[in-house]
Amino acid sequence: MIAGGQAKAAFRICYFNGIIPLWRSPLLIWAVFLTPLSFLFFLFVITGPTNPQFLPHAVVGGVLFTVLFTGNGMLNDCAYLRLERQLQQIFVASPVRPFAYLMGMALSELAFTIPALALFLAILLLITPVSAAGFAGLLGVVLLTWLMATSLGFLISTLFKQLREIWPIGTLTFSSLAVLPPIFYPAYLIPKSFQWVAFLAPSTFASQLADSVTGVNTGSPLSPGILNSPWFDLAGLLIATILFALAAAFLARWREP
């Protein structure tokens, strides 16, 4: 199957796993909204009246949280279709290549998040000025984070043989990436001697870079000084995305033994 055929296959997989479920069950959209909006609500109640400068950072965090959890959706959907429906084996026997299947599933997860992302981006534009370049930069961070998260989700989904093992692993993995690191809170609130630890999570690079390009990165500088550089954040995010994508391409189990 030539490249055009692979692209069509990817979009059809996206339509099958993303567009049709959203059309038939609109409540799925609210499920995507619920968790990041809950975080925003509690942060606003706790810090909004006294520390309104944290709110733009928290809204950017809501954007990244939503994108990071496309990886959890990818993990669960791919595992379900492989183990319960045996659908991946059908694609293995077809001319569809693993990359087309991976991109189709990843696009379907992105489709679920578009309404939530649109809401968070609208809120961000309402509460703080963001330049056109900053907005474009934030979309670039969103795309890199999406590729990183969905690659990791697909890789993990191929490593298990039972569905009951998937849910705790997925929740633990992506909660660790989206809740514990400085996504909803500024990194400078971490004690200086431990700030470098936050960068062990690749999502911290995405958060810091998103804050930089949108101009909401205000507060005390981090230590060591290199942690304040957006180029350092971009390099870290690119390296993490490439590593996870390569792992998904070469280490994920496409064919059942």
N, C-alpha and C positions, 0 to 999 in steps of 0.2 A: 504494500500500500504506500503510495507516494505521500509527500509531505502534506499536500492538500487534503488527501483522504484522512490522514492522521488528525489534522486540525478539525475536520468535520466530525470525526469520531469523538474528539475531546469535547466539542460543543454539545454533541448529542448526549454524552454522559452527564455533562453539566445540566442539560435540560431534564434528563431523567431523574437525577438525584437532587437537583436544586430547585429548578423552576416549578416542576409539577408538584412536589410536596408543598411548596409555599403557596401555590395557587389553590390547592385542595385543603390545606390546613393553615389558614392565616395566623392561628394562635402560636405557630412556631416562631413568628416574628417577635411576639411578646416574650417568649422564652429567652431570645437573644438579648432583648432589652433589659430583662429583669435584674440580673446580677450587677452589671456596671452602674445602672441607675440607682440601685440600692446603695452601692458604695458612695456614689455622688451625693445622695440624699443625706447619709449619715455624716459625711465630711462637711457638707454645707451646714447641717444642724450644729455640729461640734465647733467648726472653725470659721464658718461664714461670717457671722457678725463681728468677730474680733480679728480674724486674719483673712480678709477677702482676697489677698494676693495669692492664696493657695488654690482658689477656685479654678482659674485657667489651667493650672498644672493638673488638677484633678480631672478636668474635662479632657485634656490631652491623654491622660491616663485611661479614661473611659474608652477613647478611640483605640488605644493600643491593647487594652484588655480584651475588647471585642475581637480584634484581629488575632491576638494570640490564641484565643479559644477556638479559632477555626482549626487549629491543630488537634484539639480535643474532639471536635466534630469529625475531623478527617479520620482520626484513630478509630472512633466508634463505628462510623459508617463503613469504612474499609474492612474492619474486622467482621462486622455483621454480614456484609455482602460476601465475604470470603468464607466464613465459617457456617453461617446459617443458610444463606441462599445459594452458595456455591457459584456465585456470579463471576468471581475473578477467574475461576477455572475456564469459564466460557470465553473470557477475553484472552486467556492464555492460548486457547486453541484457535483463536481468530487472528486475522491479520493486524489487529490493534496492538501497537507496541506499548511496553510499560510506561514510557514517557507520556503517551497520549492518554492512557488511563489515569496516570497520576495527575496530569494537568486538568483533565475533565473533572475528577473528583475534587481537586483543589478549587477550581472555579465554582463548583456547586456549593462548596462551603463559603466562598466569598459572597455568593448570591444571597445566602442567608443573612449575612451581616450588613448588606448595603443599606437597608432601612435604618438600622441602629447607627451606622457610621454617618449617614446623612443627618440624623438628629444631633449627634454629638458635634459634628462639624458646624452645624447651624448654631448650636449653643455657643460654641467657641467664638464664632464670628460676631455673635451678639454681645458677648461680655468683654472681648478684648480685640483691639485692632490687629489684624494679620495681613501682611502684604501679599500680593499675588505670588511673589517668589517664595515667601514663607509657606503659603498654602500649597504650592506645587511641591516644595520640599517635604512637607508633611505627607502628601500623597505618596511620594517616593519612599518615605520611611514605612508607610503602611504597606506598600507592595513588597518591600524587602522582608518585613516582619511576617507577612502572610506566606511568602515562599518558605521562610525559615520554619514557621510553625507547622505548615501542612507537610513539609518534607519530613520533619521529625514525627508527626502523627502517623504518616504512612509507614515509615520505617518501623515504629513500635508495633503497629497493627499486624505486621507480618511475623512477629516473633512469638506469638502465642497460639495455642491450639484450642483454648476454651474461652467462650465469651465472658464467663464470670470472672476471669482474670483481668479483663480489659478495663472495666469501669474503675476499680481503685487505682490502677496504674495510671490511667489517663488523667483522672482527677488530681492525683498527687503530682504528676509531672507538670501539668499546665497551671495548676494552682501555685506551684513553686515558682514558675516563671512569671506569673501575672499578679500575684498577691504579695509575696514576700519581698521581691526587689522594689526599688523606689519607682513604682509606676504611678500610684495615686498620691504619693508624697514626695517632696524634694529630697534628693540624695544628700544635700548638705545637713539634713536633720540627723543623719547617722553620725556617731562620734568619729572624729577625724582619723583616729588610729584604725578604724574598721571600714572606712569608706571604700577602700580598694576591694573588700570582700564582695560588695554589691556587684562588681563587674565580673564576678565569676558566672553570673547569670547573663546570657546574651541579650535578654530583654532589657537590661539596664542600658546597654548601648543604644537601643531603639528609643527608650524613654529620654535619655539625655540629648540625643540628636533631635528628636521631635521638639523638645523644649527649646533647643538652640535655634532651629529654623523658624519657629513660630514666635520667638521673642519672649517666651514666658519663663525663661531660665534666669531668674533673679535670685539673689541671696548670696550667702557666703561662698567663696571658692572652695573647691574640693582639694584634698591632699592625697597623693602628690599632685603637682600642678598639671601633669599631662592629662589627668582625668577631666580637666576643664576644656580640653580641645575638641571641637566638633569633628575635626579630621580624625582624631583618635576614635571617637564614637562611630564615625562612618566606617573606618577600617575594621573595627571590631564587629560591627553588624554585617558587613560584607563577608568577612571571614567566616562568621558563624553560619550565614545563609549558604555560602558555597560548601562548607563542610557538611551541613545537614543534607543539602541537595545531592552531593556526591555519595553520602552514606545511603540515602534513599535509592539512588540509582544503582549502586554496586553491592550494597549489603542487605537490602530488603529482599525477602524471599518471595520471588514472583511466582515460581512454580512450587507446588507441593511435593515433598519428597515421596 
